[in-house]
Amino acid sequence: MHRTIVSVEELAAHLGDPNWVVVDCRYSLQDLSAGRRAYEEAHVPGAFSADLETELAGPKSGKNGRHPMPDLAHFAAFLRELGVTNQTQIVTYDAGADMFAARMWFLCRHFGHDAVAVLDGGFGAWTAAGKPVEPGATPRPGGGTFSAHARRELTVDAKDVLRSLETRDFTVLDARAADRFAGQNETIDPIAGHIPGALNRPFKQNFDESGRFKSPAQLRQEFEAIGVHPKRVVHQCGSGVSAAVNYLAMEHAGVEGSRVYPGSWSEWIADPARPIATG
């Protein structure tokens, strides 16, 4: 069972294996149809597509952030459309050194599916290795029997974060770029800044120059240098997507026990009573 990342060679060896399901999560926050176009142009043979807005997120209320968590029934039905059972090995990928495959990885984990891994280096690494691709779209077979259960212990909500500002129960680790964390150059959310007391680790820092994850040893060293116990870390970003990369990197490094604040900054700022820091 692969639980964090899987190599190009390992996935190539299992192409066509009915017990492996591959999901293309490529996406662009600037061009919402770019991922689907890229998928239809070329994808890993047999891979299905997943859309961030409709399948990897739930309905927006105006108060729950830009990419709310989907509910259990919605996500379980999506996996069953792909033919997933509780024994299926799921492999997710995006363009490489990106956040969208990690989002699906986290959702699978949250809803009770442990056999899920991200393709190391993503589609970029796959094509660079000369592996086969195909155009079009893979029909969804249905017939999956996946039975979901929500792991509430993997997440916190805004009330938990607000309470922790007083109790210091945990430290928020913000995965956004440093300028957005500091309240500069905010181009996505209407209010700039960060949660008071949060630390910043941009999610891109988890990848090496080739777009693959850094080694577990290096990641472990970097997370330990932050100086907080993993069970007292809560991952946050703009909308709960790139936060999953820091969470995945910690798990891959064996630094286990952290959690995710899914609503993240875009939910936090929806209530003007919640405090904001800059700098």
C-alpha positions as a Python dict, from the first residue, in 0.01 Angstrom:
ca = {
    (1, 'M'): (0, 0, 0),
    (2, 'H'): (129, 344, -96),
    (3, 'R'): (21, 615, 149),
    (4, 'T'): (215, 932, 59),
    (5, 'I'): (395, 939, -277),
    (6, 'V'): (459, 694, -558),
    (7, 'S'): (729, 707, -824),
    (8, 'V'): (680, 727, -1200),
    (9, 'E'): (832, 382, -1241),
    (10, 'E'): (603, 228, -980),
    (11, 'L'): (294, 372, -1144),
    (12, 'A'): (412, 266, -1490),
    (13, 'A'): (450, -90, -1362),
    (14, 'H'): (82, -90, -1256),
    (15, 'L'): (-83, 64, -1562),
    (16, 'G'): (-389, -142, -1640),
    (17, 'D'): (-397, -299, -1292),
    (18, 'P'): (-770, -306, -1199),
    (19, 'N'): (-678, -250, -836),
    (20, 'W'): (-511, 84, -916),
    (21, 'V'): (-711, 397, -1002),
    (22, 'V'): (-529, 705, -1135),
    (23, 'V'): (-680, 1053, -1109),
    (24, 'D'): (-564, 1361, -1301),
    (25, 'C'): (-610, 1669, -1080),
    (26, 'R'): (-442, 1931, -1298),
    (27, 'Y'): (-599, 2272, -1248),
    (28, 'S'): (-537, 2646, -1262),
    (29, 'L'): (-688, 2901, -1026),
    (30, 'Q'): (-643, 3160, -1301),
    (31, 'D'): (-807, 2956, -1581),
    (32, 'L'): (-1070, 2720, -1445),
    (33, 'S'): (-1096, 2513, -1764),
    (34, 'A'): (-721, 2472, -1820),
    (35, 'G'): (-699, 2146, -1628),
    (36, 'R'): (-973, 1980, -1826),
    (37, 'R'): (-821, 2096, -2154),
    (38, 'A'): (-481, 1960, -2052),
    (39, 'Y'): (-640, 1630, -1951),
    (40, 'E'): (-823, 1587, -2281),
    (41, 'E'): (-507, 1672, -2474),
    (42, 'A'): (-296, 1410, -2297),
    (43, 'H'): (-308, 1216, -1971),
    (44, 'V'): (-170, 903, -1808),
    (45, 'P'): (-342, 611, -1985),
    (46, 'G'): (-661, 514, -1805),
    (47, 'A'): (-656, 816, -1574),
    (48, 'F'): (-981, 984, -1477),
    (49, 'S'): (-1017, 1359, -1433),
    (50, 'A'): (-1117, 1542, -1115),
    (51, 'D'): (-1240, 1900, -1102),
    (52, 'L'): (-1139, 2109, -803),
    (53, 'E'): (-1453, 2322, -797),
    (54, 'T'): (-1719, 2052, -840),
    (55, 'E'): (-1568, 1725, -716),
    (56, 'L'): (-1293, 1822, -474),
    (57, 'A'): (-1490, 2101, -304),
    (58, 'G'): (-1838, 2159, -170),
    (59, 'P'): (-2093, 2441, -215),
    (60, 'K'): (-1987, 2791, -110),
    (61, 'S'): (-2199, 2980, 140),
    (62, 'G'): (-2002, 3303, 141),
    (63, 'K'): (-1881, 3218, 491),
    (64, 'N'): (-1701, 2885, 439),
    (65, 'G'): (-1412, 2982, 211),
    (66, 'R'): (-1333, 2948, -158),
    (67, 'H'): (-1297, 2569, -158),
    (68, 'P'): (-1510, 2420, 119),
    (69, 'M'): (-1471, 2052, 196),
    (70, 'P'): (-1717, 1834, 3),
    (71, 'D'): (-1956, 1641, 219),
    (72, 'L'): (-1902, 1271, 281),
    (73, 'A'): (-2181, 1145, 55),
    (74, 'H'): (-2071, 1363, -237),
    (75, 'F'): (-1708, 1257, -223),
    (76, 'A'): (-1787, 889, -165),
    (77, 'A'): (-2018, 891, -468),
    (78, 'F'): (-1742, 1050, -677),
    (79, 'L'): (-1496, 774, -583),
    (80, 'R'): (-1754, 504, -652),
    (81, 'E'): (-1804, 654, -1002),
    (82, 'L'): (-1435, 581, -1059),
    (83, 'G'): (-1483, 220, -954),
    (84, 'V'): (-1302, 265, -622),
    (85, 'T'): (-1338, 8, -346),
    (86, 'N'): (-1191, 25, 2),
    (87, 'Q'): (-899, -185, -126),
    (88, 'T'): (-819, 23, -436),
    (89, 'Q'): (-480, 193, -462),
    (90, 'I'): (-550, 550, -571),
    (91, 'V'): (-276, 760, -736),
    (92, 'T'): (-337, 1131, -788),
    (93, 'Y'): (-129, 1370, -996),
    (94, 'D'): (-119, 1729, -1111),
    (95, 'A'): (128, 1914, -1335),
    (96, 'G'): (406, 1863, -1081),
    (97, 'A'): (524, 2070, -781),
    (98, 'D'): (164, 2184, -744),
    (99, 'M'): (-116, 2157, -489),
    (100, 'F'): (-413, 1992, -653),
    (101, 'A'): (-308, 1627, -631),
    (102, 'A'): (-238, 1679, -261),
    (103, 'R'): (-589, 1817, -219),
    (104, 'M'): (-744, 1496, -347),
    (105, 'W'): (-493, 1292, -146),
    (106, 'F'): (-604, 1472, 170),
    (107, 'L'): (-974, 1428, 92),
    (108, 'C'): (-924, 1055, 43),
    (109, 'R'): (-744, 1034, 377),
    (110, 'H'): (-1005, 1246, 552),
    (111, 'F'): (-1287, 1029, 422),
    (112, 'G'): (-1126, 703, 526),
    (113, 'H'): (-921, 581, 230),
    (114, 'D'): (-558, 515, 329),
    (115, 'A'): (-429, 358, 6),
    (116, 'V'): (-376, 687, -174),
    (117, 'A'): (-53, 845, -297),
    (118, 'V'): (59, 1141, -507),
    (119, 'L'): (266, 1081, -820),
    (120, 'D'): (608, 1226, -740),
    (121, 'G'): (684, 1500, -992),
    (122, 'G'): (336, 1483, -1141),
    (123, 'F'): (256, 1476, -1510),
    (124, 'G'): (577, 1665, -1585),
    (125, 'A'): (788, 1384, -1444),
    (126, 'W'): (576, 1124, -1624),
    (127, 'T'): (628, 1278, -1967),
    (128, 'A'): (994, 1362, -1899),
    (129, 'A'): (1051, 991, -1837),
    (130, 'G'): (903, 911, -2177),
    (131, 'K'): (601, 727, -2038),
    (132, 'P'): (291, 682, -2254),
    (133, 'V'): (1, 925, -2267),
    (134, 'E'): (-339, 922, -2432),
    (135, 'P'): (-590, 1191, -2537),
    (136, 'G'): (-962, 1213, -2481),
    (137, 'A'): (-1141, 1113, -2162),
    (138, 'T'): (-1156, 785, -1974),
    (139, 'P'): (-1521, 679, -1921),
    (140, 'R'): (-1610, 639, -1556),
    (141, 'P'): (-1711, 278, -1495),
    (142, 'G'): (-1917, 321, -1179),
    (143, 'G'): (-1975, 15, -967),
    (144, 'G'): (-1735, 114, -692),
    (145, 'T'): (-1815, 0, -340),
    (146, 'F'): (-1611, 250, -140),
    (147, 'S'): (-1760, 311, 205),
    (148, 'A'): (-1653, 643, 356),
    (149, 'H'): (-1622, 766, 711),
    (150, 'A'): (-1507, 1114, 811),
    (151, 'R'): (-1195, 1143, 1024),
    (152, 'R'): (-1278, 1455, 1220),
    (153, 'E'): (-948, 1430, 1406),
    (154, 'L'): (-759, 1538, 1092),
    (155, 'T'): (-915, 1886, 1081),
    (156, 'V'): (-994, 2188, 1294),
    (157, 'D'): (-1247, 2466, 1235),
    (158, 'A'): (-1242, 2843, 1275),
    (159, 'K'): (-1365, 2821, 1634),
    (160, 'D'): (-1072, 2594, 1720),
    (161, 'V'): (-828, 2839, 1562),
    (162, 'L'): (-983, 3138, 1738),
    (163, 'R'): (-970, 2959, 2074),
    (164, 'S'): (-607, 2864, 2016),
    (165, 'L'): (-511, 3229, 1980),
    (166, 'E'): (-567, 3244, 2357),
    (167, 'T'): (-476, 2893, 2468),
    (168, 'R'): (-185, 2830, 2227),
    (169, 'D'): (-306, 2473, 2179),
    (170, 'F'): (-145, 2465, 1835),
    (171, 'T'): (55, 2669, 1585),
    (172, 'V'): (-90, 2755, 1246),
    (173, 'L'): (147, 2689, 955),
    (174, 'D'): (47, 2896, 650),
    (175, 'A'): (134, 2745, 311),
    (176, 'R'): (83, 3060, 103),
    (177, 'A'): (366, 3250, -65),
    (178, 'A'): (559, 3480, 166),
    (179, 'D'): (425, 3802, 12),
    (180, 'R'): (62, 3698, 59),
    (181, 'F'): (137, 3586, 415),
    (182, 'A'): (285, 3928, 486),
    (183, 'G'): (-22, 4102, 346),
    (184, 'Q'): (147, 4215, 24),
    (185, 'N'): (46, 4149, -337),
    (186, 'E'): (-282, 3983, -243),
    (187, 'T'): (-457, 3908, -573),
    (188, 'I'): (-696, 3628, -475),
    (189, 'D'): (-871, 3715, -149),
    (190, 'P'): (-1036, 4051, -69),
    (191, 'I'): (-842, 4106, 254),
    (192, 'A'): (-466, 4066, 294),
    (193, 'G'): (-270, 3934, 591),
    (194, 'H'): (-252, 3622, 804),
    (195, 'I'): (-389, 3464, 1119),
    (196, 'P'): (-212, 3616, 1422),
    (197, 'G'): (70, 3396, 1549),
    (198, 'A'): (86, 3187, 1232),
    (199, 'L'): (417, 3080, 1084),
    (200, 'N'): (487, 3070, 710),
    (201, 'R'): (609, 2773, 505),
    (202, 'P'): (522, 2824, 137),
    (203, 'F'): (415, 2487, -5),
    (204, 'K'): (668, 2512, -289),
    (205, 'Q'): (945, 2462, -32),
    (206, 'N'): (857, 2092, -16),
    (207, 'F'): (981, 2028, -371),
    (208, 'D'): (1331, 2006, -513),
    (209, 'E'): (1448, 2167, -837),
    (210, 'S'): (1308, 1879, -1042),
    (211, 'G'): (959, 1925, -900),
    (212, 'R'): (976, 1611, -688),
    (213, 'F'): (937, 1600, -313),
    (214, 'K'): (1252, 1651, -114),
    (215, 'S'): (1379, 1343, 68),
    (216, 'P'): (1202, 1244, 391),
    (217, 'A'): (1522, 1320, 583),
    (218, 'Q'): (1548, 1672, 443),
    (219, 'L'): (1180, 1742, 495),
    (220, 'R'): (1200, 1613, 850),
    (221, 'Q'): (1496, 1838, 922),
    (222, 'E'): (1314, 2141, 782),
    (223, 'F'): (995, 2076, 976),
    (224, 'E'): (1185, 2010, 1298),
    (225, 'A'): (1363, 2342, 1249),
    (226, 'I'): (1025, 2516, 1280),
    (227, 'G'): (1043, 2419, 1646),
    (228, 'V'): (692, 2291, 1715),
    (229, 'H'): (563, 1942, 1791),
    (230, 'P'): (382, 1794, 1487),
    (231, 'K'): (71, 1723, 1693),
    (232, 'R'): (55, 2094, 1765),
    (233, 'V'): (66, 2202, 1398),
    (234, 'V'): (-240, 2303, 1196),
    (235, 'H'): (-192, 2360, 824),
    (236, 'Q'): (-365, 2654, 656),
    (237, 'C'): (-346, 2841, 324),
    (238, 'G'): (-583, 3051, 116),
    (239, 'S'): (-865, 2799, 78),
    (240, 'G'): (-744, 2466, 218),
    (241, 'V'): (-577, 2339, -101),
    (242, 'S'): (-203, 2412, -77),
    (243, 'A'): (-220, 2344, 298),
    (244, 'A'): (-255, 1978, 199),
    (245, 'V'): (95, 1986, 46),
    (246, 'N'): (256, 2078, 378),
    (247, 'Y'): (45, 1813, 548),
    (248, 'L'): (147, 1551, 290),
    (249, 'A'): (514, 1649, 319),
    (250, 'M'): (502, 1609, 696),
    (251, 'E'): (341, 1266, 668),
    (252, 'H'): (593, 1161, 401),
    (253, 'A'): (876, 1272, 630),
    (254, 'G'): (737, 1066, 917),
    (255, 'V'): (651, 1382, 1110),
    (256, 'E'): (297, 1265, 1182),
    (257, 'G'): (1, 1397, 1375),
    (258, 'S'): (-59, 1746, 1231),
    (259, 'R'): (-400, 1867, 1114),
    (260, 'V'): (-558, 2092, 851),
    (261, 'Y'): (-784, 2398, 880),
    (262, 'P'): (-988, 2345, 560),
    (263, 'G'): (-1161, 2684, 554),
    (264, 'S'): (-826, 2862, 580),
    (265, 'W'): (-773, 3232, 511),
    (266, 'S'): (-1072, 3281, 278),
    (267, 'E'): (-1306, 3151, 550),
    (268, 'W'): (-1123, 3331, 832),
    (269, 'I'): (-1171, 3675, 674),
    (270, 'A'): (-1541, 3615, 606),
    (271, 'D'): (-1608, 3715, 967),
    (272, 'P'): (-1483, 4070, 1033),
    (273, 'A'): (-1461, 3995, 1406),
    (274, 'R'): (-1171, 3756, 1354),
    (275, 'P'): (-831, 3919, 1405),
    (276, 'I'): (-581, 3976, 1124),
    (277, 'A'): (-204, 4033, 1129),
    (278, 'T'): (32, 4164, 860),
    (279, 'G'): (406, 4182, 815),
}
